[in-house]
Amino acid sequence: MPICVLRTNHIKCLAVALPLLMQGCASTMRYAFNDDPNPCTQVPYLYGGVRIDVEMFKASVAKDSSVSTTAGTFSLIDLPFSALLDTLLLPVAVPMQLKADDKCEQQQKAHSTPPLTNNSHP
């Protein structure tokens, strides 16, 4: 009999804990799947999860979007949890963002061409 009670309590505990643990998904995605090689076009580290959630919601309500309204609903549910997680990750995010900004600046300098000068003045 105690084993059945224990298993029932575990199931109830998992039913409550899993949805709570799965929140902050956009923030987790921002750090776990950083596959954009261009530092100038990647999602910023500072509140990146919130930005992903907002963009997902905006895309879900756009008429010509391939993002479903269900995904938009989940992004709204995830938004406060991502905001909390992004706030907790600020000590990590600030140095990462500064590093990404430096890389972007170096990349822009390396690919920029000097402005054309016009030597013929009237």
All heavy atoms as an XYZ file, in Angstrom:
923
protein
N       0.806     -1.212      0.000
C       0.000      0.000      0.000
C       0.847      1.272      0.000
O       0.547      2.187     -0.743
C      -0.946     -0.040      1.198
C      -1.908      1.126      1.235
S      -3.228      0.820      0.080
C      -4.337      2.074      0.528
N       1.921      1.377      0.797
C       2.707      2.606      0.774
C       3.336      2.879     -0.596
O       3.533      4.023     -0.974
C       3.781      2.382      1.831
C       3.285      1.288      2.694
C       2.367      0.469      1.851
N       3.655      1.834     -1.361
C       4.256      2.037     -2.677
C       3.271      2.743     -3.608
O       3.642      3.646     -4.352
C       4.729      0.702     -3.282
C       5.877      0.146     -2.433
C       5.151      0.868     -4.720
C       6.332     -1.226     -2.832
N       1.998      2.365     -3.559
C       0.987      3.009     -4.396
C       0.842      4.481     -4.037
O       0.715      5.331     -4.908
C      -0.361      2.310     -4.246
S      -0.377      0.650     -4.932
N       0.861      4.788     -2.759
C       0.749      6.176     -2.318
C       1.964      6.962     -2.791
O       1.853      8.082     -3.280
C       0.595      6.250     -0.778
C       0.682      7.684     -0.298
C      -0.703      5.614     -0.351
N       3.137      6.347     -2.676
C       4.357      7.002     -3.105
C       4.329      7.281     -4.607
O       4.656      8.366     -5.049
C       5.563      6.135     -2.742
C       6.932      6.711     -3.052
C       7.155      7.973     -2.222
C       8.012      5.695     -2.744
N       3.898      6.323     -5.379
C       3.830      6.515     -6.831
C       2.804      7.574     -7.198
O       3.044      8.381     -8.084
C       3.500      5.199     -7.518
C       4.652      4.251     -7.527
C       4.335      3.020     -8.308
N       5.463      2.099     -8.239
C       5.430      0.870     -8.663
N       4.319      0.376     -9.197
N       6.484      0.092     -8.578
N       1.678      7.590     -6.528
C       0.659      8.602     -6.796
C       1.194      9.988     -6.477
O       0.989     10.936     -7.239
C      -0.610      8.318     -5.964
O      -1.054      6.998     -6.243
C      -1.700      9.304     -6.288
N       1.902     10.119     -5.369
C       2.478     11.412     -5.017
C       3.544     11.841     -6.019
O       3.665     13.018     -6.334
C       3.062     11.375     -3.603
C       1.984     11.385     -2.545
O       0.859     11.769     -2.811
N       2.327     10.934     -1.356
N       4.322     10.887     -6.518
C       5.323     11.208     -7.526
C       4.669     11.717     -8.807
O       5.146     12.669     -9.423
C       6.200      9.991     -7.831
C       7.337      9.828     -6.892
N       7.192      9.256     -5.659
C       8.636     10.173     -7.002
C       8.351      9.240     -5.044
N       9.259      9.790     -5.838
N       3.602     11.070     -9.201
C       2.908     11.484    -10.420
C       2.333     12.886    -10.244
O       2.462     13.738    -11.124
C       1.815     10.467    -10.799
C       2.468      9.151    -11.233
C       0.920     11.009    -11.907
C       1.499      8.012    -11.416
N       1.735     13.144     -9.097
C       1.198     14.476     -8.833
C       2.319     15.512     -8.806
O       2.183     16.607     -9.349
C       0.436     14.504     -7.512
C      -0.880     13.785     -7.533
C      -1.544     13.834     -6.177
C      -2.826     13.021     -6.152
N      -3.434     12.999     -4.813
N       3.419     15.156     -8.190
C       4.556     16.066     -8.100
C       5.113     16.363     -9.491
O       5.410     17.509     -9.820
C       5.626     15.448     -7.208
S       6.918     16.579     -6.747
N       5.251     15.331    -10.314
C       5.725     15.538    -11.690
C       4.742     16.365    -12.509
O       5.143     17.202    -13.312
C       5.966     14.191    -12.370
C       7.253     13.473    -12.005
C       7.269     12.089    -12.640
C       8.456     14.269    -12.446
N       3.453     16.132    -12.297
C       2.435     16.880    -13.036
C       2.498     18.370    -12.717
O       2.216     19.211    -13.570
C       1.046     16.333    -12.730
N       2.894     18.707    -11.511
C       3.012     20.114    -11.128
C       4.379     20.665    -11.514
O       4.498     21.791    -12.006
C       2.778     20.279     -9.605
C       3.122     21.679     -9.146
C       1.340     19.935     -9.265
N       5.441     19.877    -11.323
C       6.805     20.370    -11.519
C       7.202     20.495    -12.986
O       7.886     21.453    -13.357
C       7.792     19.461    -10.801
N       6.801     19.568    -13.834
C       7.237     19.601    -15.228
C       6.835     20.882    -15.962
O       7.673     21.477    -16.638
C       6.747     18.355    -15.975
C       7.604     17.122    -15.770
C       6.996     15.930    -16.507
C       9.023     17.342    -16.211
N       5.589     21.319    -15.862
C       5.270     22.571    -16.554
C       6.076     23.756    -16.031
O       6.463     24.637    -16.799
C       3.781     22.776    -16.276
C       3.261     21.424    -15.960
C       4.393     20.698    -15.314
N       6.378     23.766    -14.754
C       7.170     24.858    -14.197
C       8.620     24.793    -14.661
O       9.244     25.814    -14.922
C       7.106     24.832    -12.668
C       5.745     25.141    -12.057
C       5.786     24.962    -10.548
C       5.293     26.538    -12.426
N       9.158     23.585    -14.774
C      10.543     23.434    -15.204
C      10.722     23.710    -16.690
O      11.819     24.033    -17.131
C      11.034     22.018    -14.878
C      11.179     21.692    -13.404
C      11.512     20.215    -13.222
C      12.239     22.557    -12.764
N       9.678     23.561    -17.458
C       9.778     23.745    -18.896
C       9.651     25.208    -19.307
O       9.763     25.541    -20.474
C       8.718     22.902    -19.606
C       8.979     21.420    -19.474
S       7.655     20.379    -20.080
C       7.337     21.000    -21.678
N       9.431     26.095    -18.378
C       9.274     27.509    -18.711
C      10.640     28.149    -18.870
O      11.634     27.679    -18.385
C       8.450     28.214    -17.637
C       7.069     27.636    -17.476
C       6.281     27.608    -18.774
O       6.361     28.517    -19.571
N       5.543     26.562    -18.992
N      10.663     29.288    -19.529
C      11.927     29.944    -19.829
C      12.581     29.317    -21.045
O      13.785     29.398    -21.234
N      11.766     28.695    -21.881
C      12.289     27.965    -23.042
C      13.052     28.877    -24.002
O      14.102     28.504    -24.511
C      11.158     27.289    -23.798
S      10.354     25.999    -22.863
N      12.532     30.058    -24.257
C      13.191     30.949    -25.210
C      14.556     31.380    -24.695
O      15.512     31.470    -25.469
C      12.307     32.168    -25.490
N      14.668     31.626    -23.410
C      15.966     31.987    -22.836
C      16.945     30.832    -22.959
O      18.115     31.027    -23.302
C      15.816     32.370    -21.364
O      15.014     33.508    -21.239
N      16.458     29.636    -22.692
C      17.313     28.453    -22.808
C      17.754     28.266    -24.252
O      18.925     27.981    -24.522
C      16.561     27.207    -22.317
O      16.109     27.449    -20.978
C      17.438     25.983    -22.344
N      16.835     28.466    -25.191
C      17.169     28.343    -26.613
C      18.236     29.357    -27.008
O      19.121     29.048    -27.805
C      15.932     28.561    -27.486
C      14.997     27.413    -27.507
S      13.526     27.615    -28.558
C      13.662     29.198    -29.287
N      18.153     30.553    -26.471
C      19.104     31.610    -26.830
C      20.533     31.196    -26.513
O      21.452     31.467    -27.264
C      18.740     32.910    -26.092
C      19.762     34.009    -26.228
C      19.883     34.404    -27.700
N      21.062     35.159    -27.958
C      22.177     34.667    -28.511
N      22.260     33.407    -28.842
N      23.203     35.435    -28.746
N      20.722     30.542    -25.379
C      22.074     30.146    -24.980
C      22.474     28.787    -25.528
O      23.640     28.563    -25.838
C      22.192     30.143    -23.449
C      22.180     31.545    -22.895
C      20.993     32.134    -22.485
C      23.341     32.284    -22.818
C      20.970     33.428    -22.002
C      23.333     33.585    -22.333
C      22.145     34.151    -21.923
O      22.124     35.434    -21.456
N      21.540     27.876    -25.662
C      21.865     26.513    -26.075
C      22.058     26.375    -27.583
O      22.856     25.568    -28.031
C      20.775     25.555    -25.610
N      21.329     27.160    -28.368
C      21.365     27.008    -29.822
C      21.855     28.284    -30.485
O      21.168     28.881    -31.301
C      19.980     26.636    -30.358
C      19.440     25.387    -29.745
C      18.393     25.428    -28.846
C      19.998     24.162    -30.042
C      17.894     24.280    -28.267
C      19.511     23.001    -29.468
C      18.455     23.061    -28.579
N      23.045     28.682    -30.150
C      23.634     29.878    -30.740
C      24.390     29.465    -31.995
O      25.606     29.367    -32.015
C      24.578     30.553    -29.736
C      25.123     31.852    -30.260
O      24.588     32.421    -31.191
N      26.192     32.316    -29.656
N      23.646     29.215    -33.077
C      24.262     28.691    -34.292
C      24.436     29.736    -35.389
O      24.828     29.408    -36.489
C      23.468     27.498    -34.820
C      22.022     27.845    -35.119
O      21.601     28.974    -34.802
O      21.314     26.992    -35.657
N      24.175     30.995    -35.087
C      24.371     32.040    -36.088
C      25.834     32.452    -36.060
O      26.315     33.003    -35.067
C      23.470     33.240    -35.778
C      23.480     34.270    -36.894
O      24.294     34.135    -37.832
O      22.668     35.205    -36.837
N      26.581     32.190    -37.144
C      28.012     32.515    -37.136
C      28.293     34.013    -37.216
O      29.390     34.448    -36.908
C      28.542     31.788    -38.369
C      27.368     31.692    -39.275
C      26.155     31.576    -38.382
N      27.302     34.791    -37.618
C      27.508     36.229    -37.761
C      27.096     36.935    -36.469
O      25.917     36.988    -36.134
C      26.684     36.749    -38.938
C      26.939     38.211    -39.218
O      27.608     38.908    -38.452
N      26.407     38.685    -40.322
N      28.057     37.507    -35.734
C      27.696     38.158    -34.473
C      26.843     39.412    -34.660
O      26.229     39.883    -33.710
C      29.056     38.503    -33.855
C      29.993     38.562    -34.994
C      29.475     37.590    -36.015
N      26.784     39.923    -35.862
C      26.002     41.139    -36.110
C      24.518     40.853    -36.323
O      23.693     41.750    -36.208
C      26.558     41.885    -37.312
S      28.267     42.403    -37.094
N      24.160     39.613    -36.647
C      22.762     39.294    -36.932
C      22.130     38.374    -35.901
O      20.944     38.097    -35.995
C      22.629     38.633    -38.320
O      23.416     37.445    -38.344
C      23.056     39.579    -39.413
N      22.891     37.892    -34.930
C      22.315     36.969    -33.949
C      21.437     37.706    -32.941
O      21.555     38.915    -32.776
C      23.411     36.188    -33.236
C      24.323     37.027    -32.381
C      25.477     36.218    -31.815
O      25.643     35.060    -32.155
N      26.258     36.817    -30.965
N      20.565     36.966    -32.282
C      19.694     37.534    -31.252
C      20.577     38.007    -30.101
O      21.462     37.282    -29.662
C      18.689     36.477    -30.741
C      17.864     37.020    -29.600
C      17.795     36.004    -31.870
N      20.379     39.222    -29.614
C      21.222     39.712    -28.513
C      21.099     38.834    -27.266
O      20.076     38.194    -27.034
C      20.664     41.107    -28.230
C      19.943     41.496    -29.468
C      19.435     40.230    -30.075
N      22.155     38.817    -26.470
C      22.139     38.048    -25.230
C      21.293     38.731    -24.170
O      20.666     38.073    -23.361
C      23.561     37.858    -24.687
C      24.350     36.848    -25.463
C      25.279     37.239    -26.414
C      24.172     35.490    -25.256
C      26.003     36.303    -27.127
C      24.882     34.552    -25.960
C      25.802     34.970    -26.905
O      26.502     34.039    -27.614
N      21.292     40.047    -24.136
C      20.546     40.770    -23.113
C      19.054     40.634    -23.385
O      18.538     41.139    -24.379
C      20.953     42.240    -23.086
C      22.424     42.491    -22.764
C      22.748     43.969    -22.839
C      22.769     41.938    -21.396
N      18.383     39.925    -22.511
C      16.954     39.635    -22.622
C      16.605     39.009    -23.976
O      15.568     39.288    -24.568
C      16.121     40.880    -22.327
C      16.180     41.232    -20.862
C      17.088     42.154    -20.372
C      15.357     40.587    -19.956
C      17.178     42.438    -19.015
C      15.430     40.862    -18.602
C      16.340     41.782    -18.146
O      16.421     42.047    -16.801
N      17.475     38.129    -24.435
C      17.253     37.440    -25.699
C      16.035     36.534    -25.684
O      15.323     36.422    -26.676
N      15.771     35.891    -24.559
C      14.592     35.024    -24.451
C      13.308     35.817    -24.570
O      12.355     35.396    -25.235
N      13.270     36.976    -23.952
C      12.095     37.850    -24.056
C      11.918     38.300    -25.499
O      10.803     38.298    -26.034
C      12.236     39.064    -23.112
C      11.143     40.074    -23.354
C      12.233     38.611    -21.657
N      13.009     38.664    -26.139
C      12.935     39.109    -27.543
C      12.427     37.995    -28.453
O      11.631     38.240    -29.356
C      14.303     39.596    -28.013
C      14.763     40.835    -27.296
C      16.187     41.161    -27.661
N      16.769     42.106    -26.744
C      17.449     43.178    -27.124
N      17.645     43.428    -28.393
N      17.944     43.984    -26.224
N      12.885     36.772    -28.204
C      12.415     35.636    -29.010
C      10.925     35.416    -28.790
O      10.174     35.203    -29.747
C      13.223     34.362    -28.667
C      14.656     34.507    -29.163
C      12.564     33.126    -29.255
C      15.596     33.416    -28.677
N      10.480     35.464    -27.533
C       9.051     35.286    -27.243
C       8.205     36.355    -27.916
O       7.156     36.062    -28.502
C       8.796     35.301    -25.732
C       9.146     33.995    -25.051
O       9.093     32.943    -25.718
O       9.471     34.024    -23.849
N       8.640     37.606    -27.859
C       7.873     38.701    -28.465
C       7.815     38.530    -29.983
O       6.751     38.687    -30.595
C       8.477     40.071    -28.074
C       7.885     41.190    -28.904
C       8.265     40.331    -26.581
N       8.952     38.199    -30.592
C       8.972     38.008    -32.050
C       8.110     36.813    -32.458
O       7.435     36.854    -33.483
C      10.400     37.839    -32.556
C      11.217     39.106    -32.471
C      10.616     40.267    -33.244
O      10.146     40.067    -34.387
O      10.608     41.384    -32.696
N       8.123     35.756    -31.654
C       7.296     34.584    -31.947
C       5.812     34.957    -31.882
O       5.025     34.552    -32.742
C       7.595     33.460    -30.952
C       6.751     32.238    -31.135
S       7.429     30.988    -32.209
C       8.878     30.523    -31.338
N       5.440     35.721    -30.867
C       4.046     36.127    -30.752
C       3.651     37.034    -31.924
O       2.581     36.855    -32.514
C       3.781     36.841    -29.425
C       2.366     37.322    -29.309
C       1.338     36.417    -29.103
C       2.062     38.662    -29.446
C       0.026     36.848    -29.022
C       0.750     39.100    -29.371
C      -0.274     38.198    -29.150
N       4.502     37.996    -32.258
C       4.195     38.883    -33.382
C       4.045     38.101    -34.679
O       3.160     38.388    -35.485
C       5.285     39.959    -33.521
C       5.191     41.014    -32.456
C       6.236     42.104    -32.455
C       7.151     42.274    -33.566
N       8.160     43.327    -33.383
N       4.898     37.091    -34.860
C       4.806     36.267    -36.069
C       3.543     35.416    -36.069
O       2.960     35.163    -37.125
C       6.038     35.376    -36.189
N       3.086     35.001    -34.894
C       1.899     34.142    -34.835
C       0.622     34.896    -35.168
O      -0.360     34.290    -35.601
C       1.772     33.490    -33.463
O       1.365     34.427    -32.492
N       0.602     36.203    -34.963
C      -0.601     36.972    -35.275
C      -0.543     37.599    -36.669
O      -1.539     38.140    -37.139
C      -0.880     38.067    -34.209
C      -1.185     37.442    -32.878
C       0.256     39.052    -34.116
N       0.611     37.520    -37.334
C       0.716     38.025    -38.696
C      -0.053     37.104    -39.638
O      -0.026     35.885    -39.496
C       2.177     38.116    -39.121
N      -0.744     37.696    -40.578
C      -1.600     36.907    -41.468
C      -0.803     36.008    -42.413
O      -1.237     34.928    -42.764
C      -2.494     37.840    -42.268
C      -3.463     38.604    -41.392
C      -4.642     39.079    -42.195
C      -5.565     39.944    -41.411
N      -6.152     39.359    -40.244
N       0.361     36.438    -42.849
C       1.128     35.672    -43.826
C       2.259     34.864    -43.184
O       3.196     34.471    -43.842
C       1.699     36.601    -44.891
C       2.591     37.680    -44.293
O       2.560     37.874    -43.063
O       3.319     38.327    -45.060
N       2.145     34.581    -41.899
C       3.211     33.890    -41.181
C       2.977     32.387    -41.162
O       1.848     31.912    -41.213
C       3.289     34.410    -39.749
O       4.217     33.667    -39.014
N       4.067     31.648    -41.063
C       3.969     30.196    -40.935
C       3.977     29.769    -39.465
O       3.905     28.585    -39.168
C       5.130     29.527    -41.677
O       6.354     29.910    -41.076
N       4.050     30.720    -38.539
C       4.038     30.413    -37.103
C       2.586     30.280    -36.657
O       1.759     31.155    -36.917
C       4.757     31.509    -36.298
C       4.688     31.224    -34.814
C       6.202     31.636    -36.756
N       2.282     29.200    -35.970
C       0.896     28.945    -35.563
C       0.504     29.811    -34.374
O       1.348     30.304    -33.631
C       0.720     27.468    -35.200
O       1.401     27.190    -33.988
N      -0.793     29.979    -34.206
C      -1.286     30.738    -33.056
C      -1.004     29.983    -31.759
O      -0.858     30.609    -30.703
C      -2.792     31.017    -33.180
O      -3.482     29.787    -33.370
C      -3.077     31.954    -34.326
N      -0.898     28.667    -31.830
C      -0.546     27.883    -30.640
C       0.860     28.245    -30.173
O       1.097     28.421    -28.978
C      -0.633     26.376    -30.943
O      -1.933     26.077    -31.448
C      -0.358     25.554    -29.711
N       1.780     28.373    -31.104
C       3.148     28.770    -30.743
C       3.151     30.165    -30.139
O       3.893     30.437    -29.193
C       4.055     28.712    -31.969
N       2.319     31.051    -30.668
C       2.204     32.391    -30.105
C       1.653     32.364    -28.692
O       2.107     33.118    -27.827
N       0.695     31.489    -28.443
C       0.136     31.347    -27.101
C       1.202     30.846    -26.135
O       1.337     31.362    -25.022
C      -1.057     30.382    -27.112
O      -2.036     30.870    -28.034
C      -1.678     30.257    -25.736
N       1.964     29.851    -26.555
C       3.033     29.339    -25.693
C       4.097     30.402    -25.437
O       4.666     30.470    -24.350
C       3.667     28.084    -26.283
C       2.826     26.856    -26.111
C       2.521     26.051    -27.191
C       2.330     26.503    -24.865
C       1.743     24.914    -27.041
C       1.545     25.371    -24.688
C       1.256     24.577    -25.788
N       4.359     31.237    -26.426
C       5.355     32.291    -26.215
C       4.860     33.308    -25.185
O       5.650     33.832    -24.401
C       5.723     32.978    -27.536
O       4.641     33.724    -28.029
N       3.554     33.567    -25.170
C       3.015     34.467    -24.143
C       3.088     33.839    -22.753
O       3.360     34.536    -21.768
C       1.569     34.835    -24.461
C       1.354     35.898    -25.520
C      -0.127     36.165    -25.719
C       2.068     37.172    -25.167
N       2.843     32.545    -22.676
C       2.957     31.848    -21.386
C       4.414     31.852    -20.928
O       4.710     32.041    -19.743
C       2.417     30.408    -21.503
C       0.907     30.431    -21.741
C       2.759     29.592    -20.265
C       0.326     29.097    -22.142
N       5.335     31.692    -21.852
C       6.756     31.608    -21.542
C       7.366     32.971    -21.215
O       8.385     33.037    -20.525
C       7.489     30.985    -22.732
C       8.961     30.772    -22.461
O       9.281     30.059    -21.497
O       9.787     31.325    -23.209
N       6.757     34.044    -21.671
C       7.344     35.381    -21.559
C       7.754     35.770    -20.134
O       8.909     36.169    -19.921
C       6.395     36.415    -22.161
C       6.906     37.838    -22.239
C       8.102     37.937    -23.165
C       5.802     38.759    -22.724
N       6.904     35.671    -19.122
C       7.355     36.079    -17.784
C       8.467     35.192    -17.229
O       9.354     35.668    -16.524
C       6.097     35.992    -16.915
C       5.108     35.227    -17.698
C       5.497     35.289    -19.133
N       8.444     33.909    -17.586
C       9.490     33.005    -17.115
C      10.816     33.306    -17.807
O      11.873     33.258    -17.180
C       9.079     31.550    -17.338
C       7.849     31.176    -16.566
C       6.615     31.096    -17.182
C       7.917     30.922    -15.205
C       5.476     30.757    -16.468
C       6.789     30.586    -14.474
C       5.560     30.512    -15.114
N      10.751     33.642    -19.090
C      11.971     34.035    -19.795
C      12.507     35.346    -19.246
O      13.720     35.523    -19.131
C      11.699     34.169    -21.304
O      11.554     32.904    -21.889
N      11.614     36.261    -18.904
C      12.058     37.535    -18.317
C      12.786     37.287    -17.000
O      13.838     37.888    -16.735
C      10.867     38.469    -18.107
N      12.255     36.394    -16.184
C      12.899     36.065    -14.916
C      14.254     35.402    -15.150
O      15.264     35.792    -14.550
C      11.998     35.149    -14.082
C      12.588     34.657    -12.770
C      12.810     35.814    -11.804
C      11.679     33.615    -12.147
N      14.291     34.422    -16.045
C      15.545     33.724    -16.325
C      16.569     34.661    -16.955
O      17.753     34.631    -16.604
C      15.289     32.512    -17.219
C      16.469     31.579    -17.456
C      17.030     31.056    -16.134
C      16.045     30.417    -18.334
N      16.135     35.521    -17.872
C      17.052     36.483    -18.489
C      17.618     37.442    -17.441
O      18.785     37.828    -17.514
C      16.345     37.274    -19.587
C      16.156     36.474    -20.860
O      16.837     35.448    -21.033
O      15.327     36.878    -21.693
N      16.805     37.832    -16.472
C      17.283     38.709    -15.410
C      18.319     37.991    -14.555
O      19.358     38.563    -14.210
C      16.109     39.192    -14.537
O      15.174     39.883    -15.372
C      16.584     40.117    -13.443
N      18.052     36.733    -14.224
C      19.014     35.966    -13.436
C      20.316     35.727    -14.193
O      21.385     35.609    -13.588
C      18.402     34.623    -13.017
C      17.231     34.697    -12.035
C      16.621     33.313    -11.833
C      17.680     35.289    -10.706
N      20.238     35.671    -15.522
C      21.419     35.417    -16.346
C      22.166     36.686    -16.748
O      23.153     36.603    -17.485
C      21.020     34.633    -17.601
C      20.630     33.184    -17.371
C      20.078     32.564    -18.652
C      21.820     32.377    -16.873
N      21.749     37.846    -16.279
C      22.435     39.088    -16.641
C      23.932     39.078    -16.339
O      24.719     39.563    -17.163
C      21.768     40.295    -15.981
C      20.559     40.850    -16.717
C      19.913     41.966    -15.911
C      20.914     41.329    -18.105
N      24.383     38.532    -15.198
C      25.835     38.499    -14.967
C      26.604     37.695    -16.022
O      27.784     37.928    -16.253
C      25.973     37.849    -13.586
C      24.675     38.104    -12.908
C      23.642     38.086    -14.013
N      25.948     36.757    -16.662
C      26.566     35.983    -17.734
C      26.354     36.689    -19.078
O      27.242     36.723    -19.925
C      25.962     34.559    -17.786
C      26.479     33.779    -18.968
C      26.227     33.832    -16.487
N      25.180     37.264    -19.254
C      24.806     37.839    -20.546
C      25.582     39.101    -20.890
O      25.925     39.318    -22.054
C      23.307     38.139    -20.563
N      25.868     39.934    -19.905
C      26.548     41.205    -20.193
C      27.933     40.968    -20.802
O      28.243     41.520    -21.871
C      26.604     42.102    -18.936
C      27.526     43.285    -19.151
C      25.210     42.570    -18.563
N      28.805     40.134    -20.199
C      30.099     39.896    -20.848
C      29.977     39.227    -22.217
O      30.727     39.542    -23.136
C      30.848     38.980    -19.874
C      30.133     39.068    -18.591
C      28.739     39.492    -18.884
N      29.002     38.313    -22.348
C      28.818     37.651    -23.643
C      28.377     38.652    -24.708
O      28.818     38.595    -25.851
C      27.809     36.506    -23.520
C      28.328     35.343    -22.693
S      27.109     34.039    -22.468
C      27.284     33.160    -24.008
N      27.500     39.589    -24.328
C      27.032     40.600    -25.276
C      28.168     41.543    -25.659
O      28.302     41.915    -26.825
C      25.863     41.390    -24.687
C      25.244     42.355    -25.665
C      24.634     41.657    -26.865
O      23.866     40.733    -26.706
N      24.991     42.095    -28.062
N      28.979     41.947    -24.695
C      30.117     42.825    -24.998
C      31.092     42.146    -25.954
O      31.603     42.775    -26.885
C      30.830     43.238    -23.707
C      30.043     44.166    -22.791
C      30.780     44.365    -21.475
C      29.774     45.501    -23.464
N      31.328     40.857    -25.743
C      32.210     40.095    -26.631
C      31.612     40.010    -28.038
O      32.312     40.182    -29.032
C      32.447     38.703    -26.057
C      33.426     37.871    -26.820
C      33.646     36.533    -26.143
C      34.588     35.664    -26.947
N      34.775     34.347    -26.314
N      30.314     39.743    -28.134
C      29.649     39.662    -29.435
C      29.674     41.016    -30.141
O      29.871     41.086    -31.360
C      28.210     39.180    -29.272
N      29.491     42.096    -29.377
C      29.544     43.436    -29.971
C      30.933     43.738    -30.514
O      31.071     44.332    -31.591
C      29.138     44.496    -28.950
C      27.661     44.454    -28.602
O      26.886     43.804    -29.334
O      27.287     45.070    -27.579
N      31.980     43.333    -29.784
C      33.348     43.535    -30.266
C      33.599     42.761    -31.555
O      34.212     43.274    -32.496
C      34.357     43.109    -29.202
C      34.443     44.094    -28.054
O      33.985     45.249    -28.209
O      34.971     43.700    -26.980
N      33.133     41.503    -31.587
C      33.299     40.695    -32.801
C      32.574     41.322    -33.983
O      33.080     41.341    -35.103
C      32.777     39.275    -32.576
C      33.680     38.408    -31.771
C      33.099     36.996    -31.678
C      33.982     36.084    -30.876
N      33.394     34.734    -30.752
N      31.374     41.841    -33.734
C      30.606     42.478    -34.803
C      31.340     43.714    -35.320
O      31.437     43.929    -36.529
C      29.215     42.848    -34.295
S      28.193     43.686    -35.512
N      31.868     44.509    -34.403
C      32.585     45.716    -34.804
C      33.827     45.368    -35.616
O      34.119     46.000    -36.635
C      32.980     46.504    -33.549
C      33.563     47.859    -33.845
C      33.853     48.632    -32.576
O      33.031     48.597    -31.645
O      34.923     49.267    -32.529
N      34.561     44.338    -35.186
C      35.741     43.903    -35.936
C      35.356     43.396    -37.319
O      36.040     43.669    -38.302
C      36.477     42.804    -35.162
C      37.156     43.288    -33.919
C      37.714     42.148    -33.088
O      37.585     40.969    -33.451
N      38.327     42.476    -31.962
N      34.263     42.670    -37.396
C      33.811     42.149    -38.679
C      33.412     43.285    -39.609
O      33.716     43.262    -40.794
C      32.641     41.200    -38.472
C      32.133     40.567    -39.737
C      30.975     39.618    -39.473
O      30.518     39.465    -38.346
N      30.485     38.984    -40.518
N      32.732     44.277    -39.080
C      32.323     45.412    -39.909
C      33.530     46.207    -40.393
O      33.558     46.656    -41.531
C      31.355     46.308    -39.142
C      29.996     45.692    -38.978
C      29.062     46.542    -38.131
O      29.500     47.419    -37.388
N      27.774     46.267    -38.223
N      34.542     46.363    -39.551
C      35.754     47.066    -39.963
C      36.495     46.290    -41.034
O      37.045     46.865    -41.968
C      36.675     47.297    -38.762
C      36.219     48.405    -37.861
C      37.189     48.594    -36.711
C      36.717     49.681    -35.772
N      37.612     49.840    -34.610
N      36.535     44.971    -40.909
C      37.247     44.132    -41.872
C      36.576     44.131    -43.238
O      37.240     44.004    -44.263
C      37.338     42.705    -41.346
N      35.254     44.290    -43.282
C      34.536     44.239    -44.550
C      34.174     45.609    -45.104
O      33.555     45.695    -46.156
C      33.265     43.396    -44.396
C      33.558     41.949    -44.204
N      33.580     41.366    -42.964
C      33.883     40.973    -45.085
C      33.887     40.090    -43.083
N      34.072     39.828    -44.358
N      34.542     46.644    -44.417
C      34.174     47.975    -44.926
C      35.208     48.440    -45.937
O      36.382     48.100    -45.874
C      34.066     48.978    -43.777
O      35.332     49.195    -43.208
N      34.744     49.215    -46.871
C      35.640     49.789    -47.870
C      35.785     51.270    -47.572
O      34.846     51.916    -47.102
C      35.069     49.607    -49.292
O      33.772     50.206    -49.333
C      34.976     48.141    -49.653
N      36.950     51.812    -47.842
C      37.115     53.241    -47.575
C      36.202     54.062    -48.474
O      35.910     53.660    -49.607
C      38.591     53.496    -47.891
C      39.046     52.326    -48.686
C      38.135     51.189    -48.384
N      35.723     55.186    -47.989
C      34.830     55.999    -48.812
C      35.564     56.553    -50.021
O      36.761     56.815    -49.983
C      34.387     57.127    -47.871
C      35.408     57.142    -46.778
C      35.979     55.763    -46.693
N      34.820     56.690    -51.097
C      35.381     57.249    -52.312
C      35.620     58.740    -52.126
O      34.779     59.445    -51.558
C      34.442     57.017    -53.491
C      34.210     55.564    -53.879
C      33.159     55.475    -54.978
C      35.503     54.920    -54.338
N      36.763     59.189    -52.591
C      37.043     60.621    -52.493
C      36.987     61.226    -53.875
O      37.411     60.631    -54.870
C      38.430     60.871    -51.879
O      39.414     60.205    -52.668
C      38.481     60.372    -50.445
N      36.501     62.412    -53.933
C      36.406     63.121    -55.196
C      37.458     64.223    -55.173
O      37.355     65.184    -54.439
C      35.004     63.709    -55.346
C      34.781     64.288    -56.717
O      35.698     64.317    -57.531
N      33.576     64.736    -56.967
N      38.519     64.031    -55.982
C      39.625     64.984    -55.999
C      39.380     66.177    -56.891
O      40.170     67.101    -56.934
C      40.916     64.280    -56.417
C      41.371     63.296    -55.380
O      41.049     63.457    -54.204
N      42.108     62.286    -55.804
N      38.319     66.161    -57.653
C      38.074     67.274    -58.578
C      37.134     68.270    -57.903
O      35.950     68.085    -57.835
C      37.464     66.767    -59.884
O      36.253     66.106    -59.599
N      37.728     69.315    -57.349
C      36.924     70.370    -56.727
C      36.804     71.532    -57.697
O      37.747     71.863    -58.401
C      37.616     70.858    -55.437
C      37.658     69.806    -54.380
N      36.558     69.465    -53.624
C      38.673     69.007    -53.945
C      36.900     68.528    -52.771
N      38.178     68.229    -52.958
N      35.665     72.201    -57.755
C      35.505     73.325    -58.701
C      36.297     74.536    -58.308
O      36.781     74.761    -57.318
C      34.023     73.637    -58.656
C      33.436     72.877    -57.528
C      34.459     71.883    -57.074
